[in-house]
Structures are given as C-alpha cells and as structure tokens.
Amino acid sequence: MKLERIRTFSFICCALLTMVTSAPNAKTQGAAGADISGYWQSQPPWDWIDPAKDEIPLTPEYAAILKKWRDAADSGKPIADSTARCEAFGMPRVMSFGLFELLQTPGRVTMITEILHEVRRIYTDGRKVPPDFDPGYEGYSTGHWEKNTLVVRTVGLTPNALDQYGIPHSDRLEVTERIQLLDKDTLRDRVTLIDPKAYTKPWTVDRLYKRAPPNTEILEYICNTNGAAIPPTEKIR
C-alpha cells in the first residue's frame, strides 16, 4: 500500500512538471503589444510611387526591366504580373490594396486578404528564418513588439512587381515594417524596401488603413471567373 502511494505521488509530480515545462511563456510566444486584430481597409494612395513625379531608385539592370514592361504595355501586349495571372499580390504589394483581416494570437499575427485570399503569417515567437525555406510571394516574416509597434522583417521573396506600374524587385528584396496603431481606428505600416540588386538605395513608404465598419466580413473572391485572368506569358524576373 505504501509503495502504491509512492508510485501515485511520483506520477502526479511528473505530470505537473511536464505541464510547467511545456506551457508557453512570454519569451517563447512573443510579448504582445497593441491589439491590432480586426478588419482593416487600405487607404489611398495604393501605388508605391507617382510615376509622374517620384524618383524610382532602380539600378540600370532593373531600369531596363521596367522599360521593357512599359514598352510591352504601350504596344498593347502587356507582360502579365502575378495578379493578372490570378496568383498573388505578394509582399510588399499585398500591404497596399483592399480589405484584410488581422488575427493576433500567441506567437504570430496572421493576415488574410479578401482579394485573392492571400494568407501572410508574421511569427513573433522568436524563431529564425529556416535555412531551407523556399522563396514565395509572401516570403518569410518574423517580428517583435517594441511597445505598441510591431517591427517585422520579411525575406525569401519571389521576384515580382511592386504595383500596377510594373516596378520590379529581385529575390534579394528585404522588407522591414513598423506597424503601429495610431488610434483605435487607424493603423500605419511604415515599409522600407532594401534590394541591392534592384535599387540604388533603400526607400520608405507609409501605408495607412482604417478599421472597417462593424459586421464587416471577408467575402468569397474568385479571380478567374469566366476566364478573366490574363493567360501566362512572360513573367517579371
């Protein structure tokens, strides 16, 4: 009987120890700052630059790529970008347009867009970018909170265009963001683009979002209804 009580006590102690050591803590999950959960609507301007007046800091190689893209558009035979092919806006373009939902949970912030139904995950649990990560449209985003500002770094991006004007970026693009709740209904994303292959210098753009009205929901979005998508032709490289 005494031996049985000892066994039972040992089992309970082991169970409690397992619960304590396996429970998430603030360090592993990431300390949460401001609550940015909810539905947000992008505010104009939706493009990265005004091509009529703004400087585009492109290297000669990528200036030639942009010229080729614009010459094709002027000739009536545009080069289909990733949105025209119904694939994805991708980072950082996805932060420029439309309605999206932010889900703030322990260890991550998840973004779900209405247009093209893209999903972007920002990991705030202290993890590093996996060494074998395959590049993609959204890349790999890690972040941490500095008071009420979510600081994010995104790498591992597939070459793509930044906007409807065809401004290209390479696979070496690194995007840093400072996402801050300015007031309860206004969110700002200060985005800095660093791409030594495509750009002669880093450049920064602010994006603003307003909280969507109550009862807003993400609705179904079908890009290729009735074959509306432009067929794949030449891709931006």
Secondary structure as GFF3:
##gff-version 3
##sequence-region A 1 237
A	DSSP	alpha_helix	2	22	.	.	.	ID=ss1
A	DSSP	alpha_helix	26	29	.	.	.	ID=ss2
A	DSSP	beta_strand	38	42	.	.	.	ID=ss3
A	DSSP	alpha_helix	60	74	.	.	.	ID=ss4
A	DSSP	three_ten_helix	93	95	.	.	.	ID=ss5
A	DSSP	beta_strand	99	105	.	.	.	ID=ss6
A	DSSP	beta_strand	108	113	.	.	.	ID=ss7
A	DSSP	three_ten_helix	115	117	.	.	.	ID=ss8
A	DSSP	beta_strand	119	123	.	.	.	ID=ss9
A	DSSP	beta_strand	140	146	.	.	.	ID=ss10
A	DSSP	beta_strand	149	155	.	.	.	ID=ss11
A	DSSP	beta_strand	160	161	.	.	.	ID=ss12
A	DSSP	beta_strand	168	169	.	.	.	ID=ss13
A	DSSP	beta_strand	174	183	.	.	.	ID=ss14
A	DSSP	beta_strand	186	194	.	.	.	ID=ss15
A	DSSP	beta_strand	203	211	.	.	.	ID=ss16
A	DSSP	three_ten_helix	225	227	.	.	.	ID=ss17
###
